[in-house]
């Protein structure tokens, strides 16, 4: 009996962890899966009626993948400005105190935003004097700036455009699992948490 309870607990924990990152969740009530994009009727057919339904005024958000291209250029001059560079460059290291860091955010292979030294800007021309703006292709960035110092794959939260308020449905799949919330926008399942 103890082994059975442990097995149930472990399987519930795995299901909880899976649903925390879920794009798809198994509903044991009807032995079916639910996926993002399903209609409310399809979710009810798979999982039955939710414990509760509520409409919320909070705009719905979705995670959008973003590739952050980070370019760093440090000041390679002497750490002793004003002194004879011919003599001191052999003995000094780049200080890095007056360097520039540019970050170009790419969404769907298009430039979506910029920041230079942590401050947002609308465009940049730091790469060989070539102007790069929002909407330009990732290829233009690589052509102008070359290979980035670092590439970070992340995501940004974007508001899902909708004319109606989102609906939040709560399900309790079993007694060992924390409640699951489903967010519907315009009748389609947009998030599973």
N, C-alpha and C positions, 0 to 999 in steps of 0.2 A: 504494500500500500504506500509506504514511504517513497519507494522508487517511482511509483506511478505519479505521485504528487510532484516529485522533483522533475519528472519528465514534462508534466503539464506546465509547471512553472517556467522551465527552460524554453519550451516551445512558445509560451506566451511572451517571454522576454524577447525572443528572436522576432516574433511577429511585431512587437512594439518597436523594436529597433528598425525593422524593415519599413514599417509604416511611417516612422519619423522622417525617412528619406524617400518616401514613397512616390512613385509614379503609378503604382498599381497595388491594390490591397485585396486580399482574399476575404470573402464574407462567408463564414461557415453556416449561417442560417439557411442559405440556398445553394451553398457549394459553388459559388461563382466569384469571379474577380471583377473589380471595378477599376477603371482607367480614367486618367485625365481626358476630358473632352466628351465624356458620356453625358447623356441627358438625365434629367431628374427621374424620368420614368424608368430608364435603364438601371439607375442606381437602386431605385425601390425594388425593381424586379430581382436584383442581385442580393441586396442586403435587407430588404423589408423596410418598414417605416422607421424613421429616426426617432430617437428619444425626444428631441426637440428641434424646432425650426424657428429661426428668427431672421429678420431683415436688419441689416446694419447700415449706418450712415458712413462708415469708414470706407474710403475708396479701395477697391480690390487691387492687390499688388501681385506681380509675378516676377520670378527671378529670370533675368535675361543674361546669358553668358556674355562676358566681355573679356577681350584680350588686351592687356595693358602692355604697351611697348614702352620701355623705359630706357632713355638715352642719357648718359652721364658724361660730361666733359669737365675735367678738373683743370684748374689753372696750373700749367706745367712750368711756369716761370719760377724765379728764385723766391725763396721764402724771405729774402732780404731785399725788398724792392728799393730801387734807387742806387744800389751798389753795383759795382762793375760785374755785370752778368757773365762776362767771359771768364772771370776768375772764380766766382762763387757757384756757378751752375754745376761744377764738378763735385761740389761738396754739399749741395742742398737737394732735398727731395721735394717733389710737388706737394704743396701745402694742402690743396683741396679746399681751402677756405673760401675761395671765390669761384667755385665751379658752378655749372648750370646742370640742372636735372630737368629733363622734359619728359612728360608722360603723355602718350597718345592712346586714347581708349578706342578700341575697334569693336564694333557690333555688326554682325552679318557682313564682314569684310569691308565695312565702310567706317570712316573716321566719325566717332560719335562725340568726342570731347578732348580737351587738352588741359594740361596744367604745367606750368613752368615754375620750378622751385616751390611747388605746393600751392600755387595760386592759379585759379582757373582763368582761361583766356579763350577768345573766340577763334583765333587762328595763330599760326606761327610761321616764321621764315628763318629759323635757326639753322636749317640744314641746307648749306650751300646757297643761301639766299632764295631758295624756292619756297613759295607760299603754299602752305597746306591749310585747308579749311575743313570744317565739318561737312561730311558727305563725300569727301574724296576717297578713292579706293586705297586699300592697304598696300597695293603695289606702288602707288605714288609715294607713300611714306617710305617704303623700302628703297625705292629708286633714289629719293632725295637724301635720306638719312643713313642708309646702309643698315647693317645688322645692329639691332638694339643691344645695349649692355645687358639687359635682363628682360624676359617675357614672363608676365604673371597672368595666369588664367584664373579669372574670378567671375563674379556676377554682380549685377546691379538690380535693385528693386525698382521696377517701373510700374506706374499706374496703368491698369487695364482700362482702356476707354469703354465706357458703358453708359447707356441712357437710363438704366435702372439700378437700384441699390442691390448690392450682393446679398445672397441668402447664405446663412450659416446653419448647417445641419450637424447634429451631434449623434454619434452612434456609440454604443457599448457592445463590442463584438462578443466579449465573454467576461466573466466575473474577475479574471486575473489580469486583464488588460486595461490600461488607462483609456478614457474615452477618446474617440477619434472625431476630429472636426473636418467637415467637407465644406468648401466654399464654392457656390455656384454663381456665375455671372451670366446674365441673359439665358438662363436655363441650362448652361453647360458647366460641368465640373472643372474648376480651374485649379484647386489645390486640395491636397490631402495632408492633414497634420495630425 
